[in-house]
């Protein structure tokens, strides 16, 4: 991907991106890096995370680090924030991006699924906001961005638990933005629509088990299918979410708080998919 920079919108800002080793998180890491951010690439894949950090260092200099984290555990989330401050001295932006899809229904949901999905999708955002806030208060403010979904706003965009969890993330974003606003901490969400990433064929773990050609074929087919699912005649791309996150993280978004930014090519406005 070629990124053309007109201005360094994240110059010297320190950011953490969770789930940054693939998909939307990786795309956002690349965009933030190109715009001057000092960046913590956070995720579970040591191999992919270290490789991305080294690649970005070769391009932009030594202002990147990988931090291994499983965001379902508050202790690990807190340690991630502390490691960031220890390395870079502050935290200006947290993008709570890590997550996964699921396809439960009202009658199929299990206690195990409930615990897993809520800890991953809701708990990671809740404890990310908690620990980011404690250090952002000390440094005069910052931007927290939570990855929600259009599944938070309309039906048939994800599983029963997934949709409920994302709706919770969207509302807790507003609650946190009100509470933290007096400290100049802005809290916003992004609700992606039909974004072409490997989550549609099993996520990053599944993608890593396939060849480059197999993944390319799956991506091409997916983009074609998703192009027919929105008024805008193309699929959404990870970069579309990355640039939305860049805006919310930058000073250009300094008066935006408690907002859930839908980035979906207009899909949210459709009653049925295009025929």
C-alpha positions as CSV (number, residue, x, y, z in Angstrom):
1,X,0.0,0.0,0.0
2,X,1.3,3.5,-0.9
3,X,0.4,6.2,1.6
4,X,0.7,9.8,0.4
5,X,1.3,12.3,3.2
6,X,0.3,15.9,2.9
7,X,0.9,16.6,6.6
8,X,2.0,14.6,9.6
9,X,-1.3,14.6,11.5
10,X,0.0,12.4,14.3
11,X,3.4,14.0,14.6
12,X,4.9,13.0,18.0
13,X,1.6,11.6,19.3
14,X,1.8,8.3,21.1
15,X,-0.7,5.7,20.2
16,X,-1.7,2.2,21.0
17,X,-3.6,0.0,18.6
18,X,-4.9,-3.3,19.8
19,X,-5.4,-6.1,17.3
20,X,-2.8,-4.4,15.3
21,X,-1.2,-7.5,13.6
22,X,-3.8,-7.9,10.9
23,X,-6.8,-6.4,9.2
24,X,-8.1,-3.0,10.4
25,X,-5.5,-2.8,13.1
26,X,-2.6,-3.4,10.8
27,X,-3.9,-0.9,8.3
28,X,-4.3,1.7,11.1
29,X,-0.8,1.1,12.3
30,X,0.6,1.8,8.9
31,X,-1.4,5.0,8.5
32,X,-0.6,6.3,12.0
33,X,3.1,5.5,11.4
34,X,3.1,7.4,8.1
35,X,1.6,10.4,9.8
36,X,4.3,10.6,12.5
37,X,2.9,8.6,15.4
38,X,5.0,6.9,18.0
39,X,3.2,3.6,18.1
40,X,2.6,0.5,20.2
41,X,1.5,-2.4,18.0
42,X,-0.5,-4.6,20.4
43,X,-1.7,-8.1,19.8
44,X,-1.3,-11.7,20.4
45,X,0.9,-12.8,17.5
46,X,4.5,-12.1,18.5
47,X,5.8,-13.1,15.1
48,X,3.5,-10.8,13.1
49,X,3.7,-8.0,15.6
50,X,7.5,-7.9,15.7
51,X,7.7,-8.2,11.9
52,X,5.4,-5.2,11.5
53,X,7.3,-3.2,14.1
54,X,10.6,-3.9,12.3
55,X,9.1,-3.0,8.9
56,X,7.9,0.3,10.2
57,X,11.2,1.1,11.9
58,X,13.0,0.5,8.6
59,X,10.6,3.0,6.9
60,X,10.3,5.7,9.6
61,X,12.8,5.2,12.4
62,X,12.9,3.8,15.9
63,X,9.5,4.9,17.2
64,X,7.6,1.6,17.2
65,X,7.3,-1.3,19.5
66,X,5.3,-4.5,19.7
67,X,3.6,-5.4,22.9
68,X,2.0,-8.9,23.4
69,X,-1.4,-8.6,25.0
70,X,-4.6,-10.7,25.4
71,X,-7.1,-7.9,25.9
72,X,-9.7,-10.1,27.7
73,X,-7.5,-9.7,30.8
74,X,-7.5,-6.4,32.6
75,X,-4.1,-6.9,34.1
76,X,-2.6,-7.3,30.6
77,X,-4.4,-4.2,29.4
78,X,-3.0,-2.2,32.3
79,X,0.5,-3.5,31.7
80,X,0.2,-2.5,28.0
81,X,-0.6,1.0,28.9
82,X,2.2,1.1,31.5
83,X,4.7,-0.2,29.0
84,X,3.7,2.5,26.6
85,X,4.3,5.3,29.1
86,X,7.6,3.7,30.2
87,X,8.8,3.7,26.6
88,X,7.4,6.9,25.2
89,X,6.5,9.0,28.3
90,X,2.8,9.5,27.6
91,X,-0.3,8.2,25.8
92,X,-2.3,10.3,23.4
93,X,-4.5,7.8,21.6
94,X,-5.8,4.3,22.3
95,X,-7.6,2.5,19.5
96,X,-9.5,-0.4,21.1
97,X,-9.7,-2.4,17.9
98,X,-9.1,-6.1,18.9
99,X,-12.1,-8.3,18.4
100,X,-13.6,-11.2,16.5
101,X,-16.9,-12.2,14.9
102,X,-19.4,-14.8,16.0
103,X,-22.7,-16.2,14.8
104,X,-24.9,-17.0,17.8
105,X,-28.7,-16.8,17.9
106,X,-31.1,-16.2,20.8
107,X,-31.7,-20.0,21.2
108,X,-28.2,-21.2,20.5
109,X,-26.3,-18.9,22.9
110,X,-24.3,-20.6,25.6
111,X,-22.9,-19.4,28.9
112,X,-19.4,-20.1,27.6
113,X,-20.0,-18.0,24.5
114,X,-21.5,-15.2,26.5
115,X,-18.5,-14.9,28.7
116,X,-16.0,-15.2,25.9
117,X,-17.7,-12.6,23.6
118,X,-18.5,-10.1,26.3
119,X,-15.0,-10.2,27.7
120,X,-13.4,-9.8,24.3
121,X,-15.7,-7.2,22.8
122,X,-17.0,-5.2,25.8
123,X,-14.4,-5.9,28.5
124,X,-11.4,-5.0,26.3
125,X,-13.0,-1.6,25.5
126,X,-14.1,-1.0,29.1
127,X,-10.7,-1.8,30.6
128,X,-8.8,-0.1,27.8
129,X,-10.7,3.1,28.5
130,X,-10.1,2.7,32.2
131,X,-6.4,2.4,32.0
132,X,-5.9,5.0,29.2
133,X,-7.9,7.5,31.2
134,X,-5.6,7.3,34.2
135,X,-2.5,8.3,32.2
136,X,-4.3,10.7,29.8
137,X,-5.5,12.7,32.8
138,X,-1.9,13.2,33.9
139,X,-0.8,14.5,30.5
140,X,-3.7,16.8,29.8
141,X,-6.0,14.7,27.6
142,X,-6.2,12.4,24.7
143,X,-8.3,10.4,22.2
144,X,-9.9,7.0,22.9
145,X,-11.5,5.2,19.9
146,X,-13.5,2.1,20.3
147,X,-14.2,-0.2,17.3
148,X,-18.0,-0.8,17.3
149,X,-20.0,-2.0,14.2
150,X,-23.1,-1.3,12.3
151,X,-24.3,-4.4,14.0
152,X,-24.8,-2.1,16.9
153,X,-27.4,-0.2,14.9
154,X,-29.3,-2.6,12.7
155,X,-30.2,-6.3,12.6
156,X,-28.6,-9.1,10.5
157,X,-25.1,-7.7,10.6
158,X,-23.6,-10.2,13.0
159,X,-24.5,-12.8,15.6
160,X,-26.8,-12.2,18.5
161,X,-24.0,-11.7,21.1
162,X,-21.8,-9.8,18.7
163,X,-24.5,-7.3,17.9
164,X,-25.5,-6.9,21.5
165,X,-21.8,-6.4,22.5
166,X,-21.2,-3.8,19.9
167,X,-24.3,-1.9,20.9
168,X,-22.9,-1.9,24.4
169,X,-19.6,-0.6,23.2
170,X,-21.3,2.2,21.3
171,X,-23.3,3.3,24.3
172,X,-20.4,3.0,26.8
173,X,-18.4,5.1,24.5
174,X,-20.9,7.9,25.0
175,X,-21.0,7.4,28.8
176,X,-17.2,7.5,29.0
177,X,-16.9,10.6,26.8
178,X,-19.2,12.5,29.1
179,X,-17.3,11.4,32.2
180,X,-13.9,12.0,30.8
181,X,-14.6,15.1,28.7
182,X,-13.7,17.6,31.5
183,X,-10.2,16.2,31.4
184,X,-9.9,16.8,27.6
185,X,-10.2,13.1,26.9
186,X,-12.4,12.5,23.9
187,X,-14.0,9.1,23.6
188,X,-15.5,8.1,20.2
189,X,-16.4,4.9,18.3
190,X,-16.2,3.8,14.7
191,X,-18.9,1.5,13.3
192,X,-17.5,-0.2,10.3
193,X,-19.8,-1.8,7.8
194,X,-18.9,-4.3,5.1
195,X,-15.1,-4.1,5.4
196,X,-13.1,-6.7,3.5
197,X,-10.8,-8.4,5.9
198,X,-9.9,-12.0,6.7
199,X,-12.5,-12.1,9.5
200,X,-14.9,-13.2,6.8
201,X,-13.0,-16.5,6.3
202,X,-11.9,-17.3,9.8
203,X,-9.8,-14.4,10.9
204,X,-6.0,-13.9,10.9
205,X,-5.3,-17.3,12.3
206,X,-7.1,-18.9,9.3
207,X,-5.5,-16.5,6.9
208,X,-2.0,-17.5,8.1
209,X,-2.7,-21.1,7.4
210,X,-3.4,-20.3,3.7
211,X,-1.1,-19.4,0.9
212,X,-0.9,-15.8,-0.5
213,X,-2.7,-16.9,-3.6
214,X,-5.5,-18.5,-1.6
215,X,-5.9,-15.4,0.5
216,X,-5.9,-13.2,-2.6
217,X,-8.6,-15.3,-4.2
218,X,-10.7,-15.2,-1.1
219,X,-10.2,-11.4,-0.8
220,X,-11.2,-10.8,-4.5
221,X,-14.3,-12.9,-4.1
222,X,-15.2,-11.1,-0.9
223,X,-14.7,-7.6,-2.3
224,X,-17.0,-8.5,-5.2
225,X,-19.7,-9.8,-2.9
226,X,-19.5,-6.8,-0.5
227,X,-19.6,-4.4,-3.4
228,X,-23.2,-5.5,-4.0
229,X,-24.1,-5.0,-0.3
230,X,-23.9,-1.2,-0.1
231,X,-25.1,1.9,-2.1
232,X,-21.4,2.8,-2.7
233,X,-20.3,0.4,-5.6
234,X,-17.3,-1.1,-3.9
235,X,-16.5,-3.0,-0.7
236,X,-15.2,-1.3,2.3
237,X,-11.4,-1.6,2.9
238,X,-9.4,-1.6,6.1
239,X,-7.9,1.7,5.0
240,X,-11.3,3.3,5.2
241,X,-11.5,2.6,8.9
242,X,-7.8,3.5,9.4
243,X,-8.3,7.0,8.0
244,X,-11.4,7.5,10.1
245,X,-9.4,6.6,13.2
246,X,-6.6,9.0,12.0
247,X,-9.1,11.9,11.9
248,X,-10.6,11.1,15.3
249,X,-7.1,10.7,16.9
250,X,-5.7,13.9,15.3
251,X,-6.1,17.5,16.4
252,X,-8.6,17.9,13.5
253,X,-11.1,15.9,15.5
254,X,-10.5,17.9,18.7
255,X,-14.2,18.9,19.1
256,X,-15.7,15.5,18.4
257,X,-16.7,13.5,21.5
258,X,-19.2,10.8,22.4
259,X,-19.8,10.1,18.7
260,X,-20.1,6.8,16.9
261,X,-18.8,7.4,13.3
262,X,-20.4,5.0,10.9
263,X,-18.1,4.1,8.0
264,X,-20.0,1.7,5.8
265,X,-20.7,3.2,2.3
266,X,-24.3,3.8,3.2
267,X,-25.2,0.3,4.2
268,X,-26.8,1.4,7.4
269,X,-29.5,3.2,5.4
270,X,-30.5,0.2,3.5
271,X,-33.5,-1.9,4.5
272,X,-32.5,-4.9,2.3
273,X,-29.3,-5.7,0.5
274,X,-29.1,-4.7,-3.2
275,X,-30.5,-7.3,-5.5
